[in-house]
Amino acid sequence: MQKERIADLLSQRKPGYSLPRDFYVDEDMFRADMKAVYETDWLFACSVTEIPRPGDYLTLQVGDNPVVVLRNRDGGISAFHNTCRHRGSKLCLKDKGRANRLVCPYHQWVYELDGSLIHARQMPEGFDTTQHSLTPVHVELVCGMVYICLADTPPSLHRFRAGVTPYIAPHMPDRTKVAFTSTIVEEANWKLVIENNRECYHCAANHPELLVSMVEFALPDDPQVAGRFQALMDRSTSRWDALGLPHQPADGGNEFRCIRLPFNENCISFTMDGTSACKKLLADFTEPDLGSVRMFRVPNNWNHFLSDHIIHFRVLPISANRTELRTTWLVHEDAVEGVDYDVEHLTAVWLATNSEDGELAENNHLGILSRAYRPGPYAPSEFMLNHFTDWYAGKMAEYAGVRQTQFAAE
């Protein structure tokens, strides 16, 4: 029945328009989203620098699935379903922490950091601990970013890794540390949170802090771009070419986007006045004005990689009308708070922008609840929404067992 509803909704979908109402507001469609998208694809979990020492862990909730990501004794990264193999209790109850071993708070079964069960008190003689290890979750590291996948057989990350590495690796994310983390809950569907991020059509009217420094145009050859911006782009790309830093859009199809774009004239970072956010530059950079590498990957992550800091954004759905957005700011591992950077100066722009975007997404959700809602056409500058909704429709068509091509409206 659920898959028949998905097929019916896909048949109503018009490419180039927002999605039919139930994809945004219906709880049954939300459950389908979690099965079709969040349990089948790679999800951004965290930066490796958030769990720097053996035993450091971080937890996240993927629909009904609690997951723990941790640093092994050998320094590697692993992930497991955060569920005890005794009677299913959650193991790690905090958002993050450090443990020598993982101990179930219910009946004290004890697990090594590699997931193996090493102690199950009061179990009978002959009980085989090797048959009760934690259930692993697939993990891949891409330029210091930890991605997890709950699927039995995960899709390939090769194209994504090859596409983004030349842009991100020069910023040396492995040589950073966490300066600040913010988590907010938006009363809106997760797709609306993503869609809001994928366009800047709304920026001029809603993000005065962000537009101090950020160029709102998403393409270097946007036909709407004025000559002044083109001159700025030409100067910036000449400098980046001399430094060997790629900037042309990566070929990510509907899966990911990666591009380096300049800041506004006389601005070098995401701050309220456009000045540097951290005096200690990342990697071995000596040039403070490297623009921003904007990287997005479906379904739950966008990022900015600058000369002086990195920002990761992680989206996790909670329900049809609630979404968690977690933002993490990273600075050079040797940067000193109060000397090289001030947390308020570093975070003010995106804390304000996240708050503004949260209100926009919530109002969007409330409007879509209306019986008067009909899918509306995307503006030319919202081309990335076409990419996202086409990708999403493809995932739902695959889940429902139908051919997406049969739903391409004339």
KEKE-3310 file (N, C-alpha, C; in steps of 0.2 Angstrom, whole numbers, plus 5000, padded with zeros to 4 digits):
npx = (5004:5010:5020:5012:5006:5017:5021:5009:5010:5023:5019:5011:5020:5029:5043:5055:5047:5041:5039:5025:5013:5011:5024:5031:5024:5018:5017:5018:5025:5036:5042:5044:5054:5064:5067:5070:5079:5088:5092:5099:5109:5125:5129:5133:5142:5152:5166:5183:5191:5183:5183:5196:5204:5208:5194:5186:5170:5155:5138:5123:5106:5098:5084:5075:5086:5099:5116:5133:5148:5166:5183:5195:5206:5218:5218:5210:5193:5177:5160:5145:5129:5120:5116:5113:5118:5111:5097:5094:5095:5100:5117:5127:5123:5125:5128:5141:5157:5169:5176:5184:5179:5164:5150:5135:5121:5111:5111:5125:5133:5148:5158:5172:5182:5182:5170:5168:5161:5165:5162:5149:5139:5133:5129:5126:5137:5147:5141:5143:5152:5157:5147:5139:5143:5144:5133:5140:5142:5144:5158:5166:5180:5182:5192:5195:5182:5168:5159:5144:5135:5120:5115:5115:5123:5132:5131:5143:5156:5166:5166:5162:5172:5183:5180:5179:5190:5202:5199:5196:5207:5219:5216:5218:5210:5212:5221:5215:5204:5190:5181:5169:5152:5135:5118:5102:5085:5073:5057:5052:5051:5064:5068:5064:5073:5085:5082:5080:5094:5099:5097:5099:5090:5082:5091:5095:5084:5084:5096:5106:5118:5126:5127:5136:5149:5148:5146:5131:5128:5128:5135:5150:5149:5136:5123:5116:5125:5134:5146:5155:5156:5161:5174:5179:5179:5187:5200:5201:5202:5213:5223:5220:5223:5237:5241:5238:5225:5210:5194:5184:5167:5164:5161:5147:5135:5118:5121:5132:5139:5153:5163:5174:5172:5173:5174:5165:5171:5185:5183:5187:5182:5169:5163:5156:5161:5168:5181:5196:5192:5200:5217:5227:5230:5223:5231:5246:5244:5247:5241:5227:5215:5206:5194:5179:5177:5163:5154:5142:5133:5121:5111:5112:5121:5131:5145:5158:5174:5187:5201:5204:5196:5184:5168:5155:5139:5126:5112:5099:5084:5070:5056:5041:5039:5050:5067:5084:5098:5115:5129:5146:5161:5178:5195:5213:5223:5233:5228:5224:5212:5206:5217:5221:5209:5192:5177:5164:5166:5170:5158:5147:5140:5135:5128:5118:5113:5108:5098:5089:5087:5080:5068:5063:5062:5053:5041:5039:5035:5024:5015:5014:5007:4994:4978:4977:4990:4999:5011:5025:5034:5051:5063:5075:5088:5086:5091:5098:5089:5081:5091:5091:5078:5075:5085:5080:5067:5071:5076:5065:5057:5065:5064:5050:5049:5047:5048:5057:5056:5044:5036:5040:5034:5025)
npy = (4994:5006:5008:5009:5021:5029:5028:5033:5047:5050:5050:5061:5071:5085:5088:5101:5108:5110:5097:5085:5087:5077:5071:5079:5081:5070:5057:5043:5044:5049:5038:5030:5038:5036:5022:5021:5031:5035:5023:5017:5024:5033:5042:5058:5058:5064:5074:5067:5073:5075:5064:5061:5052:5035:5026:5038:5043:5046:5048:5045:5047:5038:5038:5025:5020:5019:5024:5022:5030:5027:5029:5017:5006:5005:5016:5018:5021:5016:5010:5006:4998:5005:4996:4984:4967:4959:4961:4972:4985:5003:5007:5017:5032:5045:5060:5062:5055:5047:5031:5017:5004:4998:4998:4990:4999:4993:4978:4976:4970:4969:4977:4976:4989:4986:4980:4967:4956:4954:4951:4944:4944:4931:4923:4906:4892:4889:4898:4907:4920:4925:4925:4936:4949:4967:4974:4979:4994:5001:5010:5024:5035:5051:5063:5067:5067:5058:5045:5035:5020:5011:5001:4984:4981:4993:5008:5013:5024:5030:5039:5051:5053:5054:5065:5076:5076:5083:5096:5098:5091:5100:5108:5101:5094:5084:5089:5098:5105:5104:5119:5124:5118:5117:5113:5112:5111:5110:5114:5107:5098:5087:5088:5100:5108:5104:5109:5122:5126:5123:5134:5151:5161:5166:5173:5187:5194:5189:5185:5195:5195:5184:5188:5199:5194:5182:5178:5178:5171:5155:5150:5152:5157:5162:5169:5180:5187:5201:5213:5217:5206:5196:5201:5200:5187:5183:5188:5181:5167:5167:5169:5157:5147:5149:5144:5131:5127:5119:5125:5125:5119:5103:5087:5081:5076:5073:5069:5075:5091:5102:5116:5130:5146:5164:5176:5191:5207:5213:5204:5190:5179:5170:5180:5193:5205:5202:5200:5190:5174:5166:5168:5159:5150:5136:5120:5122:5135:5151:5161:5171:5173:5162:5160:5151:5133:5126:5112:5099:5085:5073:5063:5072:5083:5097:5109:5120:5125:5134:5146:5148:5141:5127:5122:5111:5104:5095:5085:5077:5068:5069:5067:5068:5082:5087:5091:5088:5099:5100:5109:5111:5119:5120:5123:5126:5114:5118:5131:5144:5147:5163:5169:5166:5165:5170:5163:5168:5178:5169:5161:5168:5173:5161:5155:5165:5164:5150:5151:5160:5153:5142:5147:5151:5138:5132:5140:5137:5124:5125:5132:5122:5113:5117:5115:5122:5121:5119:5111:5122:5132:5131:5144:5150:5152:5142:5130:5119:5114:5107:5097:5090:5086:5078:5068:5063:5059:5048:5039:5036:5030:5019:5012:5010:5001:5005:5012:5027:5035:5034:5043:5055:5071:5078)
npz = (5000:5004:4995:4983:4985:4985:4971:4965:4970:4964:4951:4950:4951:4944:4935:4939:4947:4964:4976:4977:4990:5001:5001:5009:5021:5026:5038:5035:5023:5027:5035:5024:5018:5027:5025:5011:5009:5020:5025:5016:5009:5009:5024:5031:5046:5056:5059:5058:5068:5078:5086:5092:5100:5105:5110:5111:5107:5097:5095:5085:5078:5067:5060:5066:5071:5082:5082:5085:5083:5083:5089:5087:5096:5088:5082:5071:5063:5068:5066:5074:5076:5089:5100:5112:5111:5120:5125:5118:5123:5122:5121:5122:5129:5129:5119:5115:5120:5130:5132:5139:5137:5130:5139:5143:5150:5155:5158:5160:5150:5142:5130:5119:5110:5097:5095:5099:5110:5127:5140:5148:5161:5172:5162:5156:5157:5143:5135:5120:5117:5105:5096:5098:5095:5093:5080:5065:5057:5040:5036:5029:5026:5020:5016:5029:5034:5041:5035:5035:5032:5033:5025:5019:5008:5003:4993:4980:4984:4976:4965:4972:4981:4973:4966:4975:4983:4977:4979:4993:5000:5001:5011:5022:5032:5042:5051:5060:5074:5084:5086:5090:5092:5087:5089:5083:5082:5069:5065:5054:5038:5033:5020:5016:5024:5017:5004:5006:5009:4997:4988:4985:4982:4991:4999:4999:5005:5017:5024:5030:5037:5032:5019:5019:5017:5008:4991:4983:4971:4962:4952:4942:4930:4929:4921:4926:4933:4937:4929:4938:4948:4939:4936:4949:4951:4940:4945:4957:4952:4945:4955:4962:4953:4952:4964:4962:4966:4963:4956:4947:4944:4951:4943:4948:4946:4951:4964:4971:4975:4971:4972:4971:4976:4976:4990:4994:4988:4997:5007:5017:5024:5033:5042:5053:5048:5038:5040:5044:5052:5060:5065:5063:5050:5040:5036:5027:5023:5017:5011:5014:5008:5000:4996:4996:4997:4992:4997:4994:4998:4994:5006:5017:5020:5020:5017:5021:5016:5020:5020:5033:5042:5044:5040:5045:5041:5047:5043:5051:5050:5061:5062:5052:5052:5059:5061:5064:5064:5064:5067:5065:5069:5063:5067:5064:5071:5080:5083:5095:5107:5110:5107:5093:5088:5091:5098:5097:5086:5076:5074:5073:5061:5055:5065:5066:5053:5052:5061:5055:5043:5049:5053:5041:5035:5043:5042:5028:5029:5037:5028:5017:5023:5021:5013:5002:4996:4981:4971:4966:4953:4951:4951:4939:4946:4956:4952:4958:4966:4957:4954:4967:4970:4959:4961:4973:4969:4961:4971:4978:4968:4965:4977:4978:4967:4954:4938:4936:4925:4919:4925:4921:4918:4905)
capx = (5000:5014:5023:5007:5005:5023:5020:5004:5013:5028:5015:5009:5026:5031:5050:5055:5042:5042:5036:5018:5012:5012:5031:5034:5021:5014:5021:5019:5030:5042:5044:5047:5060:5070:5069:5072:5085:5093:5095:5102:5114:5130:5127:5139:5141:5156:5173:5187:5194:5178:5184:5203:5208:5205:5189:5181:5164:5149:5131:5118:5100:5096:5077:5074:5092:5104:5122:5139:5155:5171:5190:5198:5213:5223:5217:5205:5187:5172:5154:5141:5122:5121:5111:5116:5116:5108:5090:5093:5096:5105:5123:5130:5117:5127:5129:5148:5160:5175:5175:5189:5175:5157:5146:5128:5119:5105:5113:5132:5137:5154:5161:5178:5181:5181:5163:5167:5158:5171:5160:5142:5139:5128:5127:5128:5144:5147:5139:5148:5152:5159:5141:5135:5147:5140:5132:5144:5139:5149:5161:5171:5183:5183:5196:5193:5174:5166:5152:5142:5129:5116:5113:5119:5128:5132:5133:5150:5158:5172:5165:5162:5179:5188:5177:5179:5197:5207:5196:5196:5213:5223:5214:5221:5205:5214:5225:5210:5201:5183:5181:5162:5147:5128:5113:5096:5079:5069:5050:5051:5053:5071:5069:5063:5079:5090:5080:5082:5101:5101:5096:5101:5085:5080:5096:5095:5079:5084:5103:5111:5125:5129:5129:5142:5155:5146:5143:5125:5128:5131:5139:5155:5147:5129:5121:5113:5131:5136:5153:5159:5157:5165:5180:5181:5180:5194:5206:5202:5204:5220:5227:5220:5227:5244:5242:5236:5219:5204:5189:5178:5162:5166:5155:5144:5128:5113:5124:5135:5142:5159:5165:5177:5169:5176:5170:5164:5177:5188:5181:5191:5180:5162:5162:5151:5164:5172:5188:5198:5189:5206:5223:5231:5227:5223:5236:5252:5242:5250:5236:5221:5209:5205:5187:5176:5175:5156:5153:5136:5132:5114:5105:5112:5127:5134:5151:5162:5181:5190:5208:5206:5192:5180:5161:5151:5132:5123:5105:5096:5077:5067:5049:5039:5039:5055:5074:5090:5103:5121:5134:5153:5167:5184:5201:5219:5224:5237:5225:5223:5206:5207:5224:5221:5202:5186:5172:5159:5168:5170:5152:5141:5137:5131:5122:5112:5110:5105:5092:5085:5084:5076:5062:5060:5059:5047:5036:5038:5032:5017:5012:5013:5001:4988:4975:4978:4996:5001:5019:5026:5039:5058:5066:5082:5093:5085:5093:5100:5083:5080:5095:5090:5071:5076:5088:5075:5062:5074:5077:5058:5055:5068:5061:5043:5050:5044:5053:5055:5055:5037:5033:5042:5028:5026)
capy = (5000:5012:5009:5011:5028:5033:5028:5038:5053:5051:5051:5068:5076:5089:5090:5108:5110:5107:5090:5084:5089:5072:5069:5084:5082:5064:5052:5037:5045:5050:5032:5028:5041:5033:5016:5022:5035:5035:5017:5014:5029:5036:5048:5061:5057:5068:5074:5062:5076:5075:5058:5060:5047:5029:5027:5043:5041:5050:5044:5049:5043:5038:5035:5021:5016:5022:5022:5025:5030:5028:5028:5011:5006:5005:5023:5018:5023:5011:5012:5000:4999:5007:4992:4979:4961:4955:4962:4977:4992:5007:5006:5024:5036:5052:5062:5060:5054:5043:5025:5011:4999:5000:4994:4991:5002:4989:4972:4977:4967:4973:4976:4979:4995:4983:4978:4960:4955:4951:4949:4944:4941:4927:4919:4900:4890:4887:4904:4909:4927:4927:4925:4941:4955:4972:4974:4984:4999:5003:5017:5027:5042:5055:5070:5068:5066:5051:5043:5029:5017:5006:4996:4978:4982:5001:5010:5015:5031:5031:5045:5056:5053:5056:5072:5081:5076:5088:5103:5098:5089:5105:5112:5097:5093:5080:5094:5103:5103:5107:5125:5125:5114:5119:5108:5115:5107:5114:5111:5107:5091:5087:5090:5108:5110:5103:5113:5129:5127:5122:5140:5158:5165:5169:5176:5195:5197:5185:5184:5201:5193:5180:5192:5203:5190:5177:5179:5174:5167:5149:5148:5157:5160:5164:5175:5186:5190:5208:5213:5218:5200:5193:5204:5197:5179:5182:5189:5175:5161:5168:5167:5150:5143:5150:5140:5124:5125:5118:5129:5124:5114:5096:5083:5077:5075:5074:5066:5080:5097:5104:5121:5135:5153:5169:5180:5198:5211:5215:5200:5184:5174:5171:5184:5199:5211:5199:5199:5183:5171:5163:5170:5153:5147:5129:5117:5127:5141:5158:5166:5171:5174:5157:5159:5145:5127:5124:5105:5097:5078:5070:5067:5076:5086:5103:5111:5126:5124:5141:5146:5149:5137:5123:5121:5105:5104:5088:5085:5071:5069:5066:5065:5071:5089:5089:5090:5091:5102:5100:5113:5110:5123:5117:5127:5123:5110:5122:5137:5145:5151:5169:5172:5165:5165:5171:5159:5172:5180:5163:5157:5173:5173:5155:5155:5169:5161:5144:5153:5163:5147:5138:5150:5150:5131:5131:5143:5134:5118:5127:5133:5116:5109:5120:5112:5126:5120:5115:5112:5128:5131:5133:5149:5148:5151:5136:5124:5114:5110:5102:5091:5087:5083:5073:5063:5060:5055:5042:5035:5034:5026:5013:5009:5008:4996:5008:5016:5035:5038:5034:5049:5062:5074:5082)
capz = (5000:5005:4988:4978:4987:4982:4964:4964:4971:4959:4944:4950:4951:4938:4935:4939:4952:4971:4977:4980:4997:5005:5002:5014:5028:5028:5042:5031:5018:5031:5036:5018:5017:5031:5022:5005:5008:5025:5027:5010:5006:5014:5028:5035:5053:5060:5057:5062:5073:5084:5090:5091:5104:5106:5115:5110:5103:5095:5094:5081:5078:5060:5061:5072:5072:5085:5079:5088:5079:5088:5087:5089:5099:5083:5079:5065:5065:5067:5068:5076:5079:5096:5102:5115:5109:5125:5124:5113:5125:5119:5125:5124:5130:5128:5112:5114:5127:5130:5136:5138:5134:5130:5144:5143:5156:5158:5162:5160:5145:5141:5123:5117:5106:5091:5095:5102:5117:5131:5146:5149:5167:5174:5157:5157:5154:5136:5131:5115:5116:5098:5092:5100:5094:5091:5073:5062:5052:5036:5037:5024:5027:5014:5018:5036:5035:5042:5032:5037:5028:5036:5020:5019:5003:5002:4986:4979:4986:4972:4961:4976:4984:4967:4964:4980:4986:4975:4982:5000:5003:5002:5017:5028:5038:5048:5055:5063:5080:5085:5090:5092:5089:5088:5087:5083:5079:5065:5065:5046:5035:5031:5013:5016:5026:5012:4999:5008:5008:4990:4984:4988:4980:4997:5003:4999:5009:5024:5027:5029:5040:5027:5012:5020:5014:5003:4985:4982:4965:4963:4947:4940:4923:4930:4916:4930:4937:4935:4927:4944:4950:4935:4937:4955:4949:4936:4949:4961:4949:4943:4961:4964:4948:4953:4970:4961:4969:4958:4957:4942:4947:4950:4940:4954:4944:4956:4970:4975:4972:4974:4969:4975:4974:4980:4994:4991:4988:5003:5013:5017:5029:5035:5049:5052:5045:5032:5041:5046:5058:5064:5063:5062:5044:5040:5032:5027:5019:5018:5007:5018:5003:4996:4994:5000:4994:4994:4995:4997:4996:4997:5008:5023:5022:5016:5020:5018:5017:5019:5022:5041:5046:5040:5044:5043:5043:5046:5044:5052:5051:5067:5060:5046:5053:5064:5058:5068:5061:5068:5064:5068:5066:5064:5066:5064:5077:5084:5085:5102:5108:5113:5104:5086:5086:5096:5096:5095:5080:5072:5073:5073:5054:5053:5070:5064:5047:5054:5065:5050:5039:5053:5053:5034:5033:5047:5038:5022:5031:5039:5022:5013:5027:5019:5008:4996:4993:4975:4969:4962:4949:4953:4948:4936:4951:4960:4948:4963:4969:4952:4956:4973:4969:4954:4965:4978:4966:4959:4976:4980:4963:4966:4983:4976:4962:4948:4933:4937:4918:4917:4929:4918:4915:4898)
cpx = (5004:5017:5018:5006:5011:5023:5015:5007:5018:5024:5012:5014:5028:5038:5050:5051:5044:5038:5029:5018:5014:5020:5034:5031:5018:5019:5023:5025:5037:5046:5047:5054:5066:5072:5072:5078:5090:5095:5098:5108:5119:5128:5133:5137:5145:5162:5178:5190:5189:5179:5192:5207:5205:5200:5184:5176:5159:5143:5127:5112:5098:5089:5076:5081:5098:5111:5128:5145:5160:5178:5192:5204:5219:5223:5213:5198:5182:5166:5150:5134:5123:5116:5114:5113:5112:5100:5089:5093:5101:5111:5126:5124:5119:5128:5136:5151:5166:5174:5181:5186:5168:5153:5139:5125:5113:5107:5121:5136:5142:5157:5167:5177:5180:5174:5162:5165:5163:5168:5152:5140:5133:5126:5129:5134:5143:5144:5144:5147:5154:5153:5137:5139:5142:5139:5136:5140:5145:5152:5166:5174:5184:5186:5194:5186:5172:5159:5150:5136:5126:5115:5118:5125:5128:5134:5141:5151:5164:5171:5165:5169:5183:5186:5179:5187:5202:5205:5198:5203:5218:5222:5216:5216:5207:5218:5221:5208:5194:5184:5174:5157:5140:5124:5106:5091:5074:5062:5048:5053:5060:5072:5068:5070:5084:5088:5082:5089:5103:5100:5098:5096:5082:5085:5096:5090:5079:5090:5107:5118:5129:5132:5134:5148:5153:5143:5137:5125:5131:5135:5144:5153:5139:5127:5118:5119:5133:5143:5157:5161:5162:5172:5183:5183:5186:5200:5207:5204:5211:5225:5226:5223:5234:5246:5240:5230:5213:5198:5183:5173:5164:5159:5152:5137:5123:5116:5127:5137:5148:5162:5169:5174:5172:5171:5169:5171:5179:5185:5185:5188:5173:5162:5158:5154:5168:5179:5190:5194:5194:5212:5228:5227:5228:5229:5243:5250:5245:5245:5229:5215:5209:5198:5184:5174:5168:5155:5146:5136:5125:5116:5106:5118:5129:5140:5154:5169:5185:5198:5209:5201:5187:5173:5158:5144:5130:5116:5103:5088:5075:5060:5047:5040:5045:5062:5079:5095:5109:5126:5141:5158:5173:5190:5207:5220:5228:5234:5223:5217:5208:5213:5223:5213:5197:5180:5166:5160:5167:5163:5146:5137:5132:5126:5116:5109:5106:5098:5087:5082:5079:5069:5059:5058:5053:5040:5034:5034:5025:5012:5010:5008:4994:4985:4975:4985:4996:5008:5020:5033:5046:5060:5073:5087:5092:5087:5095:5095:5080:5084:5093:5083:5071:5080:5083:5070:5065:5075:5070:5056:5058:5065:5054:5043:5046:5049:5052:5054:5048:5033:5036:5036:5030:5026)
cpy = (5006:5013:5011:5019:5032:5033:5033:5045:5055:5053:5058:5073:5079:5091:5098:5112:5107:5101:5090:5085:5083:5070:5074:5083:5075:5059:5046:5038:5046:5043:5029:5031:5038:5026:5017:5026:5034:5029:5013:5018:5030:5042:5051:5060:5063:5069:5069:5066:5077:5069:5057:5055:5041:5029:5033:5041:5046:5046:5049:5044:5044:5034:5031:5018:5020:5020:5025:5024:5031:5027:5022:5011:5007:5012:5023:5020:5017:5013:5005:5002:5000:5003:4986:4972:4956:4955:4969:4984:4996:5006:5013:5029:5043:5054:5061:5059:5050:5037:5020:5005:5001:4995:4995:4994:4997:4982:4971:4972:4971:4971:4979:4985:4992:4980:4971:4960:4951:4949:4950:4940:4937:4922:4912:4897:4887:4892:4906:4916:4929:4928:4931:4948:4961:4972:4980:4988:5001:5010:5018:5034:5045:5062:5072:5068:5059:5050:5036:5027:5011:5000:4990:4978:4989:5002:5012:5023:5034:5038:5051:5058:5056:5063:5077:5082:5082:5095:5103:5096:5095:5109:5107:5096:5089:5084:5099:5100:5107:5113:5126:5120:5117:5114:5112:5110:5111:5110:5111:5100:5092:5089:5097:5111:5110:5108:5120:5131:5127:5128:5146:5163:5169:5174:5184:5197:5194:5185:5190:5199:5189:5184:5197:5200:5186:5180:5175:5170:5161:5146:5153:5160:5161:5170:5181:5190:5196:5208:5213:5211:5196:5195:5201:5190:5178:5183:5183:5169:5161:5166:5160:5145:5143:5145:5133:5122:5125:5123:5128:5119:5107:5092:5079:5075:5077:5072:5071:5086:5099:5110:5126:5142:5158:5173:5187:5202:5213:5210:5193:5178:5175:5174:5190:5205:5209:5198:5192:5181:5168:5165:5165:5150:5140:5127:5121:5133:5147:5163:5166:5171:5168:5156:5154:5139:5125:5117:5103:5089:5076:5064:5072:5080:5092:5106:5117:5125:5131:5140:5146:5144:5132:5122:5115:5106:5097:5088:5078:5072:5066:5063:5069:5079:5091:5087:5092:5093:5103:5104:5112:5115:5120:5122:5123:5120:5114:5129:5138:5149:5157:5173:5172:5166:5166:5167:5163:5175:5175:5161:5162:5173:5167:5153:5159:5166:5155:5146:5156:5157:5143:5140:5150:5143:5129:5134:5140:5127:5119:5128:5127:5112:5111:5116:5115:5125:5116:5116:5118:5127:5134:5139:5147:5147:5145:5130:5118:5110:5105:5095:5087:5083:5077:5067:5059:5056:5048:5037:5032:5029:5019:5009:5006:5002:4999:5011:5023:5038:5038:5039:5055:5065:5078:5089)
cpz = (5000:4998:4983:4979:4984:4974:4962:4964:4966:4952:4944:4950:4944:4939:4935:4944:4959:4971:4979:4987:5002:5006:5008:5021:5030:5032:5039:5026:5021:5033:5030:5016:5021:5028:5016:5004:5014:5028:5021:5007:5012:5017:5031:5042:5057:5056:5061:5068:5079:5089:5090:5094:5104:5112:5115:5105:5102:5093:5089:5080:5070:5060:5067:5074:5076:5083:5084:5084:5084:5085:5091:5093:5095:5080:5073:5068:5063:5069:5070:5077:5087:5100:5105:5112:5114:5124:5121:5116:5122:5124:5127:5124:5129:5121:5110:5121:5125:5134:5134:5135:5134:5134:5144:5149:5159:5162:5162:5156:5143:5134:5122:5112:5098:5090:5098:5109:5121:5138:5146:5155:5168:5168:5158:5154:5147:5132:5126:5114:5109:5094:5094:5100:5092:5083:5070:5057:5047:5037:5032:5027:5021:5017:5025:5038:5036:5039:5034:5033:5032:5031:5021:5014:5001:4995:4986:4981:4981:4969:4966:4979:4979:4966:4969:4983:4984:4978:4990:5003:5005:5009:5024:5033:5044:5053:5058:5070:5080:5089:5093:5089:5091:5085:5088:5080:5076:5064:5057:5044:5033:5024:5012:5019:5021:5006:5000:5007:5001:4985:4988:4985:4985:5001:5004:5004:5016:5027:5026:5032:5035:5021:5013:5016:5008:4997:4984:4976:4965:4958:4944:4934:4923:4925:4920:4933:4933:4933:4933:4947:4946:4935:4944:4954:4945:4940:4954:4958:4947:4949:4963:4959:4949:4959:4968:4964:4964:4960:4953:4945:4946:4947:4945:4952:4949:4963:4974:4971:4975:4970:4973:4972:4979:4985:4991:4992:4995:5009:5012:5021:5030:5042:5047:5048:5039:5034:5043:5052:5063:5061:5060:5056:5044:5036:5033:5023:5021:5015:5011:5014:4998:4994:4999:4995:4997:4992:4998:4994:4999:5001:5014:5025:5017:5020:5017:5020:5015:5021:5029:5045:5041:5044:5041:5045:5042:5048:5046:5054:5058:5066:5054:5046:5058:5061:5063:5063:5066:5064:5068:5065:5068:5063:5066:5071:5082:5086:5092:5103:5112:5111:5096:5084:5092:5094:5094:5088:5075:5070:5072:5066:5053:5059:5068:5058:5048:5057:5060:5045:5042:5052:5046:5033:5037:5044:5032:5024:5033:5033:5018:5017:5024:5013:5001:4992:4986:4973:4965:4958:4952:4948:4945:4942:4956:4957:4953:4966:4964:4953:4962:4972:4964:4957:4970:4975:4963:4965:4978:4974:4963:4972:4982:4970:4956:4944:4934:4930:4916:4921:4926:4915:4909:4900)
residu = (MET:GLN:LYS:GLU:ARG:ILE:ALA:ASP:LEU:LEU:SER:GLN:ARG:LYS:PRO:GLY:TYR:SER:LEU:PRO:ARG:ASP:PHE:TYR:VAL:ASP:GLU:ASP:MET:PHE:ARG:ALA:ASP:MET:LYS:ALA:VAL:TYR:GLU:THR:ASP:TRP:LEU:PHE:ALA:CYS:SER:VAL:THR:GLU:ILE:PRO:ARG:PRO:GLY:ASP:TYR:LEU:THR:LEU:GLN:VAL:GLY:ASP:ASN:PRO:VAL:VAL:VAL:LEU:ARG:ASN:ARG:ASP:GLY:GLY:ILE:SER:ALA:PHE:HIS:ASN:THR:CYS:ARG:HIS:ARG:GLY:SER:LYS:LEU:CYS:LEU:LYS:ASP:LYS:GLY:ARG:ALA:ASN:ARG:LEU:VAL:CYS:PRO:TYR:HIS:GLN:TRP:VAL:TYR:GLU:LEU:ASP:GLY:SER:LEU:ILE:HIS:ALA:ARG:GLN:MET:PRO:GLU:GLY:PHE:ASP:THR:THR:GLN:HIS:SER:LEU:THR:PRO:VAL:HIS:VAL:GLU:LEU:VAL:CYS:GLY:MET:VAL:TYR:ILE:CYS:LEU:ALA:ASP:THR:PRO:PRO:SER:LEU:HIS:ARG:PHE:ARG:ALA:GLY:VAL:THR:PRO:TYR:ILE:ALA:PRO:HIS:MET:PRO:ASP:ARG:THR:LYS:VAL:ALA:PHE:THR:SER:THR:ILE:VAL:GLU:GLU:ALA:ASN:TRP:LYS:LEU:VAL:ILE:GLU:ASN:ASN:ARG:GLU:CYS:TYR:HIS:CYS:ALA:ALA:ASN:HIS:PRO:GLU:LEU:LEU:VAL:SER:MET:VAL:GLU:PHE:ALA:LEU:PRO:ASP:ASP:PRO:GLN:VAL:ALA:GLY:ARG:PHE:GLN:ALA:LEU:MET:ASP:ARG:SER:THR:SER:ARG:TRP:ASP:ALA:LEU:GLY:LEU:PRO:HIS:GLN:PRO:ALA:ASP:GLY:GLY:ASN:GLU:PHE:ARG:CYS:ILE:ARG:LEU:PRO:PHE:ASN:GLU:ASN:CYS:ILE:SER:PHE:THR:MET:ASP:GLY:THR:SER:ALA:CYS:LYS:LYS:LEU:LEU:ALA:ASP:PHE:THR:GLU:PRO:ASP:LEU:GLY:SER:VAL:ARG:MET:PHE:ARG:VAL:PRO:ASN:ASN:TRP:ASN:HIS:PHE:LEU:SER:ASP:HIS:ILE:ILE:HIS:PHE:ARG:VAL:LEU:PRO:ILE:SER:ALA:ASN:ARG:THR:GLU:LEU:ARG:THR:THR:TRP:LEU:VAL:HIS:GLU:ASP:ALA:VAL:GLU:GLY:VAL:ASP:TYR:ASP:VAL:GLU:HIS:LEU:THR:ALA:VAL:TRP:LEU:ALA:THR:ASN:SER:GLU:ASP:GLY:GLU:LEU:ALA:GLU:ASN:ASN:HIS:LEU:GLY:ILE:LEU:SER:ARG:ALA:TYR:ARG:PRO:GLY:PRO:TYR:ALA:PRO:SER:GLU:PHE:MET:LEU:ASN:HIS:PHE:THR:ASP:TRP:TYR:ALA:GLY:LYS:MET:ALA:GLU:TYR:ALA:GLY:VAL:ARG:GLN:THR:GLN:PHE:ALA:ALA:GLU)
# end
